């Protein structure tokens, strides 16, 4: 009886040991599925290339929209391919909010079947094939704004007449500024920029017209606007709408940006075409200098 009991105990011990081992294996499998190992090398054994700073700044439309409801990996991959093909046909120069640009589009109602508009870029946004920018100019004492889709087949040419940045990321306040800050001649000449030189930042501060305005500009942290000259109660009310804690909100930053690893994957996909994009960028700058000298 004692031997039979001992054998039964040993059998139960083996079963429990097997269950514990199986539970460890299943737990390890579950963890490995949730947190897969990401190798630092690709299938070819080469190290993934780091994302250069110029890629994010000059080609922001290649970075997808960070909102999850707008994400689709297959669509984004196909769009990047279409964007590269479009850039092979038409040169899209480097530009920023604050640059003076001239855009020519196909217009069947125009006499020459094309229409050319000159203005300052006051806003830029969108990603992929939905990238867009807005140009503003004052013509005959009337403010005119046109939104262009960057990869639209109607675009014939995009020229940068003055390459520069401003102190703010958006210049929508030019709608409430004096007209001279948004007035540019339609036959404006190209201003040269030395190849390899940093993009200049225009420190100008504009003067807004008396209210009412399109927005409560005193509630925004604007760097390129002169003192608004409002009574003290407006600034006290603006203090109540400030959100100083947002700069410490890691989740907001996570939801508003694309992770570094995913940006590296996107650049790794575009890397074979990146030298061609940079060569086109340098060629446009060189052509701008030559046209300005002539």
Residue pairs with C-beta under 8 A, 6 or more apart in sequence:
38 261
40 47
40 48
41 47
41 48
42 48
42 268
48 264
48 265
48 268
49 264
49 267
49 268
49 271
50 264
51 260
51 263
51 264
51 267
52 267
54 278
55 62
55 267
55 274
56 63
56 263
58 94
58 281
59 277
60 124
60 127
60 131
61 83
61 126
61 127
61 128
61 131
61 150
62 80
62 83
62 127
62 266
62 270
63 127
63 258
63 263
63 266
64 70
64 71
64 76
64 127
64 128
64 258
64 266
65 71
65 127
65 128
66 255
66 256
66 257
66 258
67 255
75 128
76 128
77 269
79 128
79 129
80 128
80 266
80 269
80 270
82 129
82 151
83 128
83 129
83 151
84 270
84 273
86 92
86 151
87 277
87 280
88 276
90 155
90 156
90 157
90 158
91 157
91 158
91 280
91 283
91 284
92 150
92 158
93 158
93 159
93 160
93 281
93 284
94 160
94 163
94 199
94 281
94 284
94 285
95 101
95 121
95 133
95 158
95 160
95 163
96 121
96 124
96 163
96 164
96 165
96 199
97 121
97 122
97 123
97 124
97 165
97 166
97 168
97 169
97 170
97 171
98 120
98 121
98 164
98 165
98 166
98 171
98 202
99 120
99 121
99 160
99 162
99 163
99 164
99 165
100 118
100 119
100 120
100 121
100 160
100 161
100 162
100 164
100 184
100 188
101 118
101 119
101 120
101 121
101 135
101 158
101 159
101 160
101 161
102 116
102 117
102 118
102 157
102 158
102 159
102 161
102 188
103 116
103 117
103 135
103 146
103 148
103 155
103 157
103 158
103 159
104 114
104 115
104 116
104 155
104 156
104 157
104 158
105 114
105 115
105 117
105 148
105 152
105 154
105 155
105 156
106 113
106 114
106 154
106 156
107 113
107 114
107 115
114 156
116 186
117 135
117 137
117 144
117 146
117 186
118 135
118 137
118 161
118 184
118 185
118 186
118 188
119 135
119 136
119 137
119 144
119 145
119 146
119 182
119 184
120 135
120 136
120 137
120 171
120 174
120 182
120 184
121 133
121 134
121 135
121 171
122 134
122 135
122 136
122 145
122 170
122 171
122 172
122 174
123 133
123 134
123 170
123 171
123 172
124 131
124 132
124 133
124 134
125 131
125 132
125 133
126 132
126 150
129 149
129 151
130 149
131 149
131 150
131 151
132 147
132 148
132 149
132 150
133 147
133 148
133 150
134 145
134 146
134 147
134 148
135 145
135 146
135 148
136 143
136 144
136 145
136 171
136 174
136 175
136 182
137 143
137 144
137 182
137 183
137 184
137 186
138 144
138 179
138 182
138 183
139 186
141 179
143 175
143 179
143 182
145 175
148 155
149 155
150 158
159 190
160 190
160 284
160 288
161 188
161 189
161 190
161 191
162 188
162 191
163 191
163 193
163 199
163 200
163 288
164 199
164 200
164 201
164 202
165 199
165 200
165 201
165 202
166 201
166 202
166 204
166 224
167 201
167 202
167 203
167 205
167 223
167 224
168 222
168 223
168 224
171 224
172 214
172 215
173 206
173 208
173 213
173 215
173 217
173 222
173 224
173 225
174 181
174 182
174 206
175 214
176 208
176 209
176 211
176 213
176 214
176 217
177 206
177 207
177 208
177 209
177 225
178 206
178 207
178 208
178 209
181 204
181 206
181 207
189 292
190 288
190 291
190 292
191 288
191 292
192 288
192 289
192 292
192 293
193 199
193 200
193 285
193 288
193 289
194 289
195 282
195 285
195 286
195 289
203 224
204 224
205 223
205 224
205 225
205 226
206 224
206 225
206 226
207 226
208 217
208 225
208 226
208 228
216 238
217 225
217 228
218 228
218 230
218 234
218 235
218 238
219 238
219 241
228 234
246 252
267 274
270 277
